[in-house]
């Protein structure tokens, strides 16, 4: 379960947040915990460098993208690595929408579209779409082109097996 | 503050220079263009009828400008007045800002644009301006729903539609549980209460939305299918409590799957074949995806074969996301019913089956789910008679170890190690370690990949352990923190399994075995390949010539890499590494390296307290797994106590001491106690000295806070010593072998000490330390030390009792003497014992001891008298003796716990006489529950409740001594890890691996802002002053806190309620629940999992109105700034009741609407807010939430 997705600006204002399965009275705590975490650790961090934290059995992965910091909180199958994957997808989508690592201004200009992207990426606390183009198509509500996928998958498969072999 | 950034959410709204049409047509309502302020609430009422008055364009604009000007002026004046500094620093940004567009304008635009949808410009306007801006608000007014639905029906533009689905989903899901960040919006349904006329509520719109969406979702027209996907998606957002809707959804999903699910869809062939392109197959795969995604969001239906069938169909779907969802569903089902799932998937798991294809699928989470699925099936007891199925799944699991993604590989490792969920089972873990070290991965023939088959075939089968070690080592060289963290976590889990294997005494875990021996043996067996189609084989071969990789050497090289990871700059990674090191530490290895690593780590001030405590809890867990390590762990715990006294939770530390002391066994007890008391021997902290930062024998308490914490820790250690020294020393008065006369004969103090220490060095050492504490240290420590000494005096036999008596006597006498001699120097206060301030405490203790000695003397005299006169004891004499005995018992019980049945305050020689009297008069031994002292002080509830069965047993005379002592020490049964103390629940929670409740943020200055807008910022500047007051109040409240500690230390005198001790089963009252990281813990621990996933409380919908009136969240945002303050104690732990004094409108999702006179149940208080529950849900459907304290009259 991805418990929370939270976007904040550089001074700790929450821009977007999506909580899943977190009781209302705990959200305040999470919010301030995350914002504090960001304030303490995100200074001077490179774009998209992933930082990690944990609290009990909950994992937190966060990063900086332009002027915006992004926090993901997950548990169970969404451990630090799965959250890192999710983070890649989210940052890719945001960059895609904004054209570059966004300044806060650009981010806010594209706010609606980013919300739609997020809606396609994290759905009810579970990771949904992982592919940038697919997300784009879903936002446009056009067909998911399966031909494209099949070719894409095939190419990945080739690559994949190569890695497997190398690893052995 | 937010202004400094220059761009805010409000900028976005004002970003568009072209006014939206709404502005040119709207009416006087435009005054509400300004952001929510108290004034705008009043304007809200007429916003719903915006078209009533028409004004000319110019008129309107000028009016609007004037109003804006007034508003801006007001704000800036207010800001300047309240916060002049800030106003000066800030450039006049407000001037540059364009006019913000209010929510109401956006809403109105939607209504209007929906009506004029046929125009192209309207659609453009919607997509480019209105909808994106509406997204900034964190919820959507249900009264927009009719327009949205209209758009949904009539609009063709897909961009518009996408937004429409998005907002419909938001309205559906808006249960108060999903705020979205951005600008806060009011609670719409609550607004309906204020504004009674017209308007639409969620209750009205939700059925309409659901109806329309379900119709769309069932529409099978080709053109419609993109909308079908979105409609289905939006539907899954609806609250899951509605069973009617659920069944409808199941119906739709199963319907779709019935149509599209059955056609097997070979992914591979699609690449070059003809299938990929045609519309039918695209549509099918899209529908498969949508249906499977929706199914994943629906609740599991474990008993339903159709559900399972549909889920299993998904494994062979073309869409990777659909496959992932299907696997996730299957893996969850498999944990409940592995047999059925395995039977369903039997074909798919074969080497040519679809599950093999997933190994090569480009979806990490799909492969993770596959690992879980394989794990639960291959470990299922239900499949014992189908080893072929199990081995097939096992084979897939092992192949996942080669996965290029770390996430998948680690999941596979964890599955192999027997860590699946948080239910830790020793045997499963031990078997996991066995598997990892003994089993072999041999890639099966892979007919589906004929081209690459050759490459695989040439590879030797690999022992799992080697693969895993190599993988982990390479991970530790990664630069990515998540990878490092995860790798350290995997090593930690490995340590857990290893510890379990050692604890279970698994045979064959000799770690010096050459691992390649296994694969060599396998090579030999390769000739008869056909007999082992599964490819995985256990071998018990031990020795292998040739290569010299042993498990031990592999582990050693891994640990070397792990240790270097301590250099990572992220504390969380370092903490995980330390945990891993603790788990991988075996009892016989040298501890020095680990100790120095921990010591140097802890000197780093960047470690948050929560993390330090986490490591401390890891020590608990480690101890539980390997009790032999008690002493080692205590050594480590000592480092914590000395290095970071301010950060660790003293409760948890004490519990660790206690459990280790108990677990150390008879031989280790002395060492264990020494390890605890070493805290007392430390030199007092030297403020500011940075010299011995890395030395573990020096206390680092450089700031007052940690100095205070250290003192508390010392207090705790002293108390611990008093309570448990007798246990550690195995010295009890009721078992004393020394005849009483002996002690009386050696009244010379020096001789006494010598005799004592020769008899029992442990206790003598403890006494010496306590005596020193009684002199030195702060007065809190002295008080506890005296209490501890008394406890030991009462519980120990001679000569210890006498030694303490003499010490106390001297202490008290000294005071009297100094009082006499230096009367004139006294400032009028009773200096008490030599100025130690302990006179008041010592006197009653001395009195009890006096009484005991006098009683003993009398008894000896009486016995001599009787012996000399050769008289039998008369009944009255015996009665007198017995009464004296009981009286003394009552006295003694006031100081500490003793087993009444065995304790003889009149000395061992009284035993015969007392017993005689008891048997004669048929008196059963009082169990203590009727003990007047116990009853009077109310300790009975605390002490005897959970040990009730034991006293009953102690009635029988032939009682095992160990049992009594163990009972006294509260070790009986599971008393060791009972569930009573708050620290205990923390430990148990940790051990169980749960605990997802929100972390506490310690700093007071962290602003937790759910969102920002003008209103918010404005509110903050207004609040500036009250914030200062709050801080004053807080600093003031710190002194009551310190008196609290005095109180608690005194109250601990009555039964040790404050410290966990071996002698009381409910050691800590709720008042000791220190911040620790779980403010709400006691409230939520009852729920099992802190994160609840139940559906939100039931809803009753009501009429919302007045979209305009954003309440000014002054109060809310104000209090949020301080909510992290965890020092304020919760005022009560029990439930209180109250009534609402006034109406209150919730300013945020956490808050609760109140109607005056409403009856409430007050759960707890946080920073001026009550968390209350209503008797019945309010109009907005909420049952519980936060309300200001002042709005509630407590009854």
Interface residues (C-beta under 8 A of the other chain):
Chain A: X1 X3 X6 X7 X9 X10 X11 X12 X13 X14 X15 X16 X17 X18 X19 X20 X21 X22 X23 X24 X25 X26 X27 X28 X29 X30 X31 X32 X33 X35 X36 X39 X41 X50 X51 X52 X53 X54 X55 X56 X57 X58 X59 X61 X67 X75 X76 X77 X79 X80 X81 X82 X83 X84 X85 X103 X104 X105 X108 X109 X110 X111 X112 X113 X115 X116 X119 X123 X124 X126 X127 X128 X129 X130 X138 X139 X140 X141 X142 X143 X144 X145 X146 X147 X149 X150 X151 X152 X153 X154 X156 X157 X160 X161 X163 X164 X165 X167 X168
Chain B: X1 X2 X4 X5 X7 X8 X9 X11 X12 X15 X131 X132 X133 X134 X135 X136 X158 X159 X161 X162 X163 X166 X169 X176 X177 X178 X179 X180 X181 X182 X226 X227 X229 X230 X233 X236 X237 X267 X268 X270 X271 X276 X277 X281 X282 X283 X285 X286 X289 X293 X296 X297 X318 X319 X320 X321 X328 X360 X361 X362 X363 X364 X365 X368 X369 X372 X402 X403 X404 X405 X406 X407 X410 X411 X421 X422 X449 X452 X455 X456 X459 X462 X480 X481 X482 X483 X484 X485 X486 X489 X570 X572 X573 X576 X610 X614 X989 X990 X993 X994 X995 X996 X997 X998 X999 X1000 X1001 X1003 X1006 X1007 X1008 X1009 X1010 X1011 X1012 X1080 X1084 X1090 X1091 X1092 X1093 X1120 X1123 X1124 X1149 X1150 X1171 X1185 X1186
